[in-house]
Amino acid sequence: MTKRILITGASGFIGHHIVEHILKNTDWEIVTIDRLSKTTSHGFDRLRDIKAFDDKRVTRFTADLNMPIGEGLKKEIGININYILHLAAGSHVDNSIKNPIPFVLNNIQSTLNMLEYGKELMTEEAGDLERFIYFSTDEVYGTAPKGYNYEEGDRFNPGNPYSASKASSECLCMAYANTYKLPIVITNTMNVLGERQHPEKFFPKIMNYILDGKTLPIHSNKDKTKAGTRFYIHARNVADAILFILQKTTETLDNVNASTGKYHIVGEKELDNLELAQLVANKMGKELKYEMVDFHSSRPGHDLRYALDGTKMEELGWKLPHTIEESIGNIVDWSLQPENQRWLDR
């Protein structure tokens, strides 16, 4: 029978790329739940843009996951859900620092409600749930020391309320795997870039500053000599990794931290923010104006370096479909097309 996957946050930036990837590479049916809040202020436009809005394989619902899944919504979704992919969450670090209480409560409460819903799908009447993926972040580990990439199972050290909410949600997932035997998988990924990203994020901000001839602030160390670094990865690569994990049998995936598995989805090489901005400017054929800014000293909670070890996924056989250079080129070319420039919100 055709698999059915429930994706929360499917109209968001990463979510819609995963929807597109599943539609192109499987015959699965997709059920989506979105709140359509600030990060999805375009409504369902991302799904429209990838031709998924009217696809007969996609069923869309709008709900606030801070509230338990209602009985009517459960009826409409049906019990034959094979996979849950929980992406819906607030993700902007600045917002979590400015107003932490609603931000943290939202991320934890929505995860708890989805875990409760997953537990119901494991009952004797249903029993179709094969895997519950919680989509987490590299930021749960905090700043990475130079030369060290965090491995699955390393201790948490959240540097801000956002990362604390994700670490807390990971712990809830582990508890539900232990207590209720939910088939939990936790993924941690790095800074994601791609088409249709919210303009407050770094990549579209680079493009907008270059197009406007403005000076781009580059977050750096206290001495303003070294920019912050990340292992940037395209959302399509993330989508490919998620599908790769879902198509693996339970026996193939090992047990880590009381769950069915914990896996890092990592870009192929480390880039500092200035290097990324320069690659974008080179692709655009324009000058990059920038200044190094000691942002981290004045705004604690913003980590200078994030780094994850991707060996575990490599040993399972997963390979990055696209390099970072290919990804940057594709995003720039796509974003500069007249019909796509609206996504830059300039």
Contacts in CASP RR format, 6 or more apart in sequence:
PFRMAT RR
TARGET T0000
AUTHOR 0000-0000-0000
METHOD contacts of the structure
MODEL  1
MTKRILITGASGFIGHHIVEHILKNTDWEIVTIDRLSKTTSHGFDRLRDI
KAFDDKRVTRFTADLNMPIGEGLKKEIGININYILHLAAGSHVDNSIKNP
IPFVLNNIQSTLNMLEYGKELMTEEAGDLERFIYFSTDEVYGTAPKGYNY
EEGDRFNPGNPYSASKASSECLCMAYANTYKLPIVITNTMNVLGERQHPE
KFFPKIMNYILDGKTLPIHSNKDKTKAGTRFYIHARNVADAILFILQKTT
ETLDNVNASTGKYHIVGEKELDNLELAQLVANKMGKELKYEMVDFHSSRP
GHDLRYALDGTKMEELGWKLPHTIEESIGNIVDWSLQPENQRWLDR
2 27 0 8 1.000
2 28 0 8 1.000
2 29 0 8 1.000
3 26 0 8 1.000
3 28 0 8 1.000
3 29 0 8 1.000
3 82 0 8 1.000
3 83 0 8 1.000
4 28 0 8 1.000
4 29 0 8 1.000
4 30 0 8 1.000
4 31 0 8 1.000
4 80 0 8 1.000
4 81 0 8 1.000
4 82 0 8 1.000
4 83 0 8 1.000
4 128 0 8 1.000
5 22 0 8 1.000
5 28 0 8 1.000
5 29 0 8 1.000
5 30 0 8 1.000
5 31 0 8 1.000
5 81 0 8 1.000
5 82 0 8 1.000
5 83 0 8 1.000
5 84 0 8 1.000
5 85 0 8 1.000
5 246 0 8 1.000
6 31 0 8 1.000
6 32 0 8 1.000
6 33 0 8 1.000
6 77 0 8 1.000
6 81 0 8 1.000
6 83 0 8 1.000
6 84 0 8 1.000
6 85 0 8 1.000
7 15 0 8 1.000
7 18 0 8 1.000
7 19 0 8 1.000
7 30 0 8 1.000
7 31 0 8 1.000
7 32 0 8 1.000
7 33 0 8 1.000
7 85 0 8 1.000
7 87 0 8 1.000
8 32 0 8 1.000
8 33 0 8 1.000
8 34 0 8 1.000
8 65 0 8 1.000
8 84 0 8 1.000
8 85 0 8 1.000
8 86 0 8 1.000
8 87 0 8 1.000
8 88 0 8 1.000
8 110 0 8 1.000
8 114 0 8 1.000
9 15 0 8 1.000
9 32 0 8 1.000
9 33 0 8 1.000
9 34 0 8 1.000
9 35 0 8 1.000
9 40 0 8 1.000
9 87 0 8 1.000
9 88 0 8 1.000
10 16 0 8 1.000
10 18 0 8 1.000
10 19 0 8 1.000
10 30 0 8 1.000
10 32 0 8 1.000
10 33 0 8 1.000
10 34 0 8 1.000
10 47 0 8 1.000
10 60 0 8 1.000
10 87 0 8 1.000
11 32 0 8 1.000
11 34 0 8 1.000
11 36 0 8 1.000
11 40 0 8 1.000
11 42 0 8 1.000
11 43 0 8 1.000
11 44 0 8 1.000
11 46 0 8 1.000
11 47 0 8 1.000
12 34 0 8 1.000
12 39 0 8 1.000
12 40 0 8 1.000
12 46 0 8 1.000
12 87 0 8 1.000
13 39 0 8 1.000
13 46 0 8 1.000
13 192 0 8 1.000
13 194 0 8 1.000
13 196 0 8 1.000
13 197 0 8 1.000
13 198 0 8 1.000
13 201 0 8 1.000
13 235 0 8 1.000
14 87 0 8 1.000
14 135 0 8 1.000
14 192 0 8 1.000
14 235 0 8 1.000
14 238 0 8 1.000
14 239 0 8 1.000
15 87 0 8 1.000
15 235 0 8 1.000
15 239 0 8 1.000
16 46 0 8 1.000
16 47 0 8 1.000
16 49 0 8 1.000
16 50 0 8 1.000
16 52 0 8 1.000
16 196 0 8 1.000
17 194 0 8 1.000
17 195 0 8 1.000
17 235 0 8 1.000
17 236 0 8 1.000
17 238 0 8 1.000
17 239 0 8 1.000
18 85 0 8 1.000
18 87 0 8 1.000
18 235 0 8 1.000
18 238 0 8 1.000
18 239 0 8 1.000
18 242 0 8 1.000
18 243 0 8 1.000
19 30 0 8 1.000
19 32 0 8 1.000
19 47 0 8 1.000
19 50 0 8 1.000
19 52 0 8 1.000
19 58 0 8 1.000
20 50 0 8 1.000
20 52 0 8 1.000
20 239 0 8 1.000
21 236 0 8 1.000
21 239 0 8 1.000
21 240 0 8 1.000
21 242 0 8 1.000
21 243 0 8 1.000
22 28 0 8 1.000
22 30 0 8 1.000
22 239 0 8 1.000
22 243 0 8 1.000
23 30 0 8 1.000
23 50 0 8 1.000
23 52 0 8 1.000
23 55 0 8 1.000
23 57 0 8 1.000
23 58 0 8 1.000
25 243 0 8 1.000
26 243 0 8 1.000
27 57 0 8 1.000
28 57 0 8 1.000
29 57 0 8 1.000
29 58 0 8 1.000
29 59 0 8 1.000
30 52 0 8 1.000
30 57 0 8 1.000
30 58 0 8 1.000
30 59 0 8 1.000
31 58 0 8 1.000
31 59 0 8 1.000
31 61 0 8 1.000
31 77 0 8 1.000
31 81 0 8 1.000
32 47 0 8 1.000
32 58 0 8 1.000
32 59 0 8 1.000
32 60 0 8 1.000
32 61 0 8 1.000
33 61 0 8 1.000
33 62 0 8 1.000
33 63 0 8 1.000
33 65 0 8 1.000
33 88 0 8 1.000
34 40 0 8 1.000
34 43 0 8 1.000
34 44 0 8 1.000
34 60 0 8 1.000
34 61 0 8 1.000
34 62 0 8 1.000
34 63 0 8 1.000
34 88 0 8 1.000
35 62 0 8 1.000
35 63 0 8 1.000
35 64 0 8 1.000
35 65 0 8 1.000
35 88 0 8 1.000
36 43 0 8 1.000
36 44 0 8 1.000
36 62 0 8 1.000
39 90 0 8 1.000
39 91 0 8 1.000
39 92 0 8 1.000
39 198 0 8 1.000
40 46 0 8 1.000
42 196 0 8 1.000
44 53 0 8 1.000
44 60 0 8 1.000
46 196 0 8 1.000
47 53 0 8 1.000
47 58 0 8 1.000
47 60 0 8 1.000
49 196 0 8 1.000
52 58 0 8 1.000
53 60 0 8 1.000
59 77 0 8 1.000
61 73 0 8 1.000
61 76 0 8 1.000
61 77 0 8 1.000
63 69 0 8 1.000
63 70 0 8 1.000
63 73 0 8 1.000
65 88 0 8 1.000
65 109 0 8 1.000
65 110 0 8 1.000
65 113 0 8 1.000
65 114 0 8 1.000
66 105 0 8 1.000
66 106 0 8 1.000
66 109 0 8 1.000
66 110 0 8 1.000
66 113 0 8 1.000
67 113 0 8 1.000
68 113 0 8 1.000
68 116 0 8 1.000
68 117 0 8 1.000
69 77 0 8 1.000
69 113 0 8 1.000
69 114 0 8 1.000
69 116 0 8 1.000
69 117 0 8 1.000
74 117 0 8 1.000
74 120 0 8 1.000
79 121 0 8 1.000
79 125 0 8 1.000
79 126 0 8 1.000
79 127 0 8 1.000
79 128 0 8 1.000
80 126 0 8 1.000
80 128 0 8 1.000
81 121 0 8 1.000
81 126 0 8 1.000
81 128 0 8 1.000
81 129 0 8 1.000
82 128 0 8 1.000
82 129 0 8 1.000
82 130 0 8 1.000
82 131 0 8 1.000
83 129 0 8 1.000
83 130 0 8 1.000
83 131 0 8 1.000
83 132 0 8 1.000
83 133 0 8 1.000
83 246 0 8 1.000
84 114 0 8 1.000
84 117 0 8 1.000
84 118 0 8 1.000
84 121 0 8 1.000
84 129 0 8 1.000
84 131 0 8 1.000
84 132 0 8 1.000
84 133 0 8 1.000
85 133 0 8 1.000
85 135 0 8 1.000
85 242 0 8 1.000
86 110 0 8 1.000
86 111 0 8 1.000
86 114 0 8 1.000
86 132 0 8 1.000
86 133 0 8 1.000
86 134 0 8 1.000
86 135 0 8 1.000
87 135 0 8 1.000
88 110 0 8 1.000
89 106 0 8 1.000
89 107 0 8 1.000
89 110 0 8 1.000
89 111 0 8 1.000
89 135 0 8 1.000
89 165 0 8 1.000
89 166 0 8 1.000
89 169 0 8 1.000
90 96 0 8 1.000
90 103 0 8 1.000
90 106 0 8 1.000
90 107 0 8 1.000
90 162 0 8 1.000
91 137 0 8 1.000
91 162 0 8 1.000
92 162 0 8 1.000
92 200 0 8 1.000
93 139 0 8 1.000
93 160 0 8 1.000
93 162 0 8 1.000
93 163 0 8 1.000
93 301 0 8 1.000
93 302 0 8 1.000
95 103 0 8 1.000
95 162 0 8 1.000
96 103 0 8 1.000
96 104 0 8 1.000
96 160 0 8 1.000
96 161 0 8 1.000
96 162 0 8 1.000
96 165 0 8 1.000
97 160 0 8 1.000
97 161 0 8 1.000
97 162 0 8 1.000
97 299 0 8 1.000
97 301 0 8 1.000
100 161 0 8 1.000
103 161 0 8 1.000
103 162 0 8 1.000
103 165 0 8 1.000
104 161 0 8 1.000
104 164 0 8 1.000
104 165 0 8 1.000
104 168 0 8 1.000
106 165 0 8 1.000
107 162 0 8 1.000
107 165 0 8 1.000
107 166 0 8 1.000
107 168 0 8 1.000
107 169 0 8 1.000
108 165 0 8 1.000
108 168 0 8 1.000
108 169 0 8 1.000
108 172 0 8 1.000
111 134 0 8 1.000
111 169 0 8 1.000
111 172 0 8 1.000
111 173 0 8 1.000
112 172 0 8 1.000
114 132 0 8 1.000
115 132 0 8 1.000
115 172 0 8 1.000
115 173 0 8 1.000
115 176 0 8 1.000
115 182 0 8 1.000
118 129 0 8 1.000
118 132 0 8 1.000
118 182 0 8 1.000
119 176 0 8 1.000
119 180 0 8 1.000
119 182 0 8 1.000
120 126 0 8 1.000
121 127 0 8 1.000
121 128 0 8 1.000
121 129 0 8 1.000
122 129 0 8 1.000
122 180 0 8 1.000
122 181 0 8 1.000
122 182 0 8 1.000
129 182 0 8 1.000
129 183 0 8 1.000
130 183 0 8 1.000
130 250 0 8 1.000
131 183 0 8 1.000
131 184 0 8 1.000
131 185 0 8 1.000
131 245 0 8 1.000
131 246 0 8 1.000
131 250 0 8 1.000
131 260 0 8 1.000
132 173 0 8 1.000
132 182 0 8 1.000
132 183 0 8 1.000
132 184 0 8 1.000
132 185 0 8 1.000
133 184 0 8 1.000
133 185 0 8 1.000
133 186 0 8 1.000
133 187 0 8 1.000
133 242 0 8 1.000
133 245 0 8 1.000
133 246 0 8 1.000
134 169 0 8 1.000
134 170 0 8 1.000
134 173 0 8 1.000
134 184 0 8 1.000
134 185 0 8 1.000
134 186 0 8 1.000
134 187 0 8 1.000
135 187 0 8 1.000
135 189 0 8 1.000
135 242 0 8 1.000
136 166 0 8 1.000
136 167 0 8 1.000
136 169 0 8 1.000
136 170 0 8 1.000
136 186 0 8 1.000
136 187 0 8 1.000
136 188 0 8 1.000
136 189 0 8 1.000
137 162 0 8 1.000
137 163 0 8 1.000
137 166 0 8 1.000
137 188 0 8 1.000
137 189 0 8 1.000
138 150 0 8 1.000
138 188 0 8 1.000
138 189 0 8 1.000
138 190 0 8 1.000
138 191 0 8 1.000
138 231 0 8 1.000
138 264 0 8 1.000
138 306 0 8 1.000
138 307 0 8 1.000
138 308 0 8 1.000
139 158 0 8 1.000
139 159 0 8 1.000
139 160 0 8 1.000
139 162 0 8 1.000
139 163 0 8 1.000
139 166 0 8 1.000
139 303 0 8 1.000
139 306 0 8 1.000
140 156 0 8 1.000
140 158 0 8 1.000
140 163 0 8 1.000
140 166 0 8 1.000
140 167 0 8 1.000
140 170 0 8 1.000
140 188 0 8 1.000
141 150 0 8 1.000
141 154 0 8 1.000
141 155 0 8 1.000
141 156 0 8 1.000
141 157 0 8 1.000
141 188 0 8 1.000
141 306 0 8 1.000
141 308 0 8 1.000
142 156 0 8 1.000
142 157 0 8 1.000
142 158 0 8 1.000
142 159 0 8 1.000
142 163 0 8 1.000
142 303 0 8 1.000
142 306 0 8 1.000
143 157 0 8 1.000
143 159 0 8 1.000
143 303 0 8 1.000
143 304 0 8 1.000
143 305 0 8 1.000
143 306 0 8 1.000
144 150 0 8 1.000
144 303 0 8 1.000
144 305 0 8 1.000
144 306 0 8 1.000
144 307 0 8 1.000
145 305 0 8 1.000
146 305 0 8 1.000
147 307 0 8 1.000
148 307 0 8 1.000
149 266 0 8 1.000
149 307 0 8 1.000
149 308 0 8 1.000
149 309 0 8 1.000
149 310 0 8 1.000
150 264 0 8 1.000
150 307 0 8 1.000
150 308 0 8 1.000
150 309 0 8 1.000
151 264 0 8 1.000
151 308 0 8 1.000
151 309 0 8 1.000
151 311 0 8 1.000
151 312 0 8 1.000
152 188 0 8 1.000
152 256 0 8 1.000
152 257 0 8 1.000
152 261 0 8 1.000
152 262 0 8 1.000
152 263 0 8 1.000
152 264 0 8 1.000
152 309 0 8 1.000
152 312 0 8 1.000
153 256 0 8 1.000
153 257 0 8 1.000
153 262 0 8 1.000
156 167 0 8 1.000
156 170 0 8 1.000
158 164 0 8 1.000
158 166 0 8 1.000
158 167 0 8 1.000
159 301 0 8 1.000
159 303 0 8 1.000
160 301 0 8 1.000
160 302 0 8 1.000
160 303 0 8 1.000
170 186 0 8 1.000
173 182 0 8 1.000
173 184 0 8 1.000
173 186 0 8 1.000
173 259 0 8 1.000
174 184 0 8 1.000
174 186 0 8 1.000
174 257 0 8 1.000
174 258 0 8 1.000
174 259 0 8 1.000
175 258 0 8 1.000
176 182 0 8 1.000
176 184 0 8 1.000
177 183 0 8 1.000
177 184 0 8 1.000
177 258 0 8 1.000
177 259 0 8 1.000
177 260 0 8 1.000
178 258 0 8 1.000
183 250 0 8 1.000
183 260 0 8 1.000
184 259 0 8 1.000
184 260 0 8 1.000
184 261 0 8 1.000
185 245 0 8 1.000
185 253 0 8 1.000
185 259 0 8 1.000
185 260 0 8 1.000
185 261 0 8 1.000
185 262 0 8 1.000
185 263 0 8 1.000
186 257 0 8 1.000
186 259 0 8 1.000
186 261 0 8 1.000
186 262 0 8 1.000
186 263 0 8 1.000
187 241 0 8 1.000
187 242 0 8 1.000
187 245 0 8 1.000
187 262 0 8 1.000
187 263 0 8 1.000
187 264 0 8 1.000
187 265 0 8 1.000
188 262 0 8 1.000
188 263 0 8 1.000
188 264 0 8 1.000
188 265 0 8 1.000
188 308 0 8 1.000
189 233 0 8 1.000
189 238 0 8 1.000
189 241 0 8 1.000
189 264 0 8 1.000
189 265 0 8 1.000
189 266 0 8 1.000
189 308 0 8 1.000
190 230 0 8 1.000
190 231 0 8 1.000
190 232 0 8 1.000
190 233 0 8 1.000
190 265 0 8 1.000
190 266 0 8 1.000
190 267 0 8 1.000
190 306 0 8 1.000
190 308 0 8 1.000
191 202 0 8 1.000
191 230 0 8 1.000
191 231 0 8 1.000
191 232 0 8 1.000
191 233 0 8 1.000
191 306 0 8 1.000
192 232 0 8 1.000
192 233 0 8 1.000
192 234 0 8 1.000
192 235 0 8 1.000
192 238 0 8 1.000
193 201 0 8 1.000
193 202 0 8 1.000
193 203 0 8 1.000
193 232 0 8 1.000
193 233 0 8 1.000
193 234 0 8 1.000
193 235 0 8 1.000
193 327 0 8 1.000
193 328 0 8 1.000
193 331 0 8 1.000
194 203 0 8 1.000
194 234 0 8 1.000
194 235 0 8 1.000
194 236 0 8 1.000
194 327 0 8 1.000
194 331 0 8 1.000
195 235 0 8 1.000
195 330 0 8 1.000
195 331 0 8 1.000
195 334 0 8 1.000
195 335 0 8 1.000
195 340 0 8 1.000
195 343 0 8 1.000
196 343 0 8 1.000
197 203 0 8 1.000
197 204 0 8 1.000
197 343 0 8 1.000
198 204 0 8 1.000
199 205 0 8 1.000
199 208 0 8 1.000
199 343 0 8 1.000
199 344 0 8 1.000
199 345 0 8 1.000
199 346 0 8 1.000
202 273 0 8 1.000
202 276 0 8 1.000
203 276 0 8 1.000
203 280 0 8 1.000
203 331 0 8 1.000
204 335 0 8 1.000
204 343 0 8 1.000
204 344 0 8 1.000
204 345 0 8 1.000
205 216 0 8 1.000
206 216 0 8 1.000
206 276 0 8 1.000
206 277 0 8 1.000
206 280 0 8 1.000
206 281 0 8 1.000
207 280 0 8 1.000
207 284 0 8 1.000
207 332 0 8 1.000
207 335 0 8 1.000
207 344 0 8 1.000
208 214 0 8 1.000
208 344 0 8 1.000
208 346 0 8 1.000
209 215 0 8 1.000
209 216 0 8 1.000
209 289 0 8 1.000
210 216 0 8 1.000
210 280 0 8 1.000
210 281 0 8 1.000
210 284 0 8 1.000
210 286 0 8 1.000
210 287 0 8 1.000
210 288 0 8 1.000
211 284 0 8 1.000
211 286 0 8 1.000
211 344 0 8 1.000
211 346 0 8 1.000
212 346 0 8 1.000
213 287 0 8 1.000
213 289 0 8 1.000
214 289 0 8 1.000
215 289 0 8 1.000
215 290 0 8 1.000
215 291 0 8 1.000
216 277 0 8 1.000
216 288 0 8 1.000
216 289 0 8 1.000
216 290 0 8 1.000
216 291 0 8 1.000
217 290 0 8 1.000
217 291 0 8 1.000
217 293 0 8 1.000
217 295 0 8 1.000
218 227 0 8 1.000
218 273 0 8 1.000
218 274 0 8 1.000
218 277 0 8 1.000
218 290 0 8 1.000
218 291 0 8 1.000
218 292 0 8 1.000
218 293 0 8 1.000
219 227 0 8 1.000
219 228 0 8 1.000
219 273 0 8 1.000
219 293 0 8 1.000
219 295 0 8 1.000
219 296 0 8 1.000
219 302 0 8 1.000
219 304 0 8 1.000
220 226 0 8 1.000
220 227 0 8 1.000
220 228 0 8 1.000
220 292 0 8 1.000
220 293 0 8 1.000
220 294 0 8 1.000
220 295 0 8 1.000
220 296 0 8 1.000
221 228 0 8 1.000
221 294 0 8 1.000
221 296 0 8 1.000
221 304 0 8 1.000
222 294 0 8 1.000
222 296 0 8 1.000
222 297 0 8 1.000
223 294 0 8 1.000
224 292 0 8 1.000
224 293 0 8 1.000
224 294 0 8 1.000
225 292 0 8 1.000
226 272 0 8 1.000
226 304 0 8 1.000
227 272 0 8 1.000
227 273 0 8 1.000
227 274 0 8 1.000
227 275 0 8 1.000
227 292 0 8 1.000
228 272 0 8 1.000
228 273 0 8 1.000
228 304 0 8 1.000
228 305 0 8 1.000
229 270 0 8 1.000
229 271 0 8 1.000
229 272 0 8 1.000
229 273 0 8 1.000
229 304 0 8 1.000
229 305 0 8 1.000
229 306 0 8 1.000
229 307 0 8 1.000
230 270 0 8 1.000
230 271 0 8 1.000
230 272 0 8 1.000
230 273 0 8 1.000
230 276 0 8 1.000
230 305 0 8 1.000
230 306 0 8 1.000
231 266 0 8 1.000
231 267 0 8 1.000
231 268 0 8 1.000
231 269 0 8 1.000
231 270 0 8 1.000
231 271 0 8 1.000
231 306 0 8 1.000
231 307 0 8 1.000
231 308 0 8 1.000
232 267 0 8 1.000
232 271 0 8 1.000
232 276 0 8 1.000
232 324 0 8 1.000
232 327 0 8 1.000
233 265 0 8 1.000
233 266 0 8 1.000
233 267 0 8 1.000
233 320 0 8 1.000
233 324 0 8 1.000
233 327 0 8 1.000
234 322 0 8 1.000
234 324 0 8 1.000
234 327 0 8 1.000
234 330 0 8 1.000
234 331 0 8 1.000
236 321 0 8 1.000
236 322 0 8 1.000
236 327 0 8 1.000
237 265 0 8 1.000
237 267 0 8 1.000
237 320 0 8 1.000
237 321 0 8 1.000
237 322 0 8 1.000
237 327 0 8 1.000
238 265 0 8 1.000
240 318 0 8 1.000
240 321 0 8 1.000
241 263 0 8 1.000
241 265 0 8 1.000
241 313 0 8 1.000
241 318 0 8 1.000
242 265 0 8 1.000
244 313 0 8 1.000
244 316 0 8 1.000
244 317 0 8 1.000
244 318 0 8 1.000
245 253 0 8 1.000
245 263 0 8 1.000
248 316 0 8 1.000
250 260 0 8 1.000
252 316 0 8 1.000
253 260 0 8 1.000
253 261 0 8 1.000
254 261 0 8 1.000
255 261 0 8 1.000
256 262 0 8 1.000
263 312 0 8 1.000
263 313 0 8 1.000
263 316 0 8 1.000
264 308 0 8 1.000
264 309 0 8 1.000
264 310 0 8 1.000
264 312 0 8 1.000
264 313 0 8 1.000
265 310 0 8 1.000
265 313 0 8 1.000
266 308 0 8 1.000
266 309 0 8 1.000
266 310 0 8 1.000
266 313 0 8 1.000
267 320 0 8 1.000
267 324 0 8 1.000
268 320 0 8 1.000
268 323 0 8 1.000
268 324 0 8 1.000
269 324 0 8 1.000
270 307 0 8 1.000
271 279 0 8 1.000
271 324 0 8 1.000
274 290 0 8 1.000
274 292 0 8 1.000
276 328 0 8 1.000
277 288 0 8 1.000
277 290 0 8 1.000
278 288 0 8 1.000
279 325 0 8 1.000
279 328 0 8 1.000
280 288 0 8 1.000
280 328 0 8 1.000
280 332 0 8 1.000
281 287 0 8 1.000
281 288 0 8 1.000
283 328 0 8 1.000
283 329 0 8 1.000
283 332 0 8 1.000
283 333 0 8 1.000
284 332 0 8 1.000
284 336 0 8 1.000
295 302 0 8 1.000
296 302 0 8 1.000
296 303 0 8 1.000
296 304 0 8 1.000
322 330 0 8 1.000
334 340 0 8 1.000
335 341 0 8 1.000
335 343 0 8 1.000
335 344 0 8 1.000
END
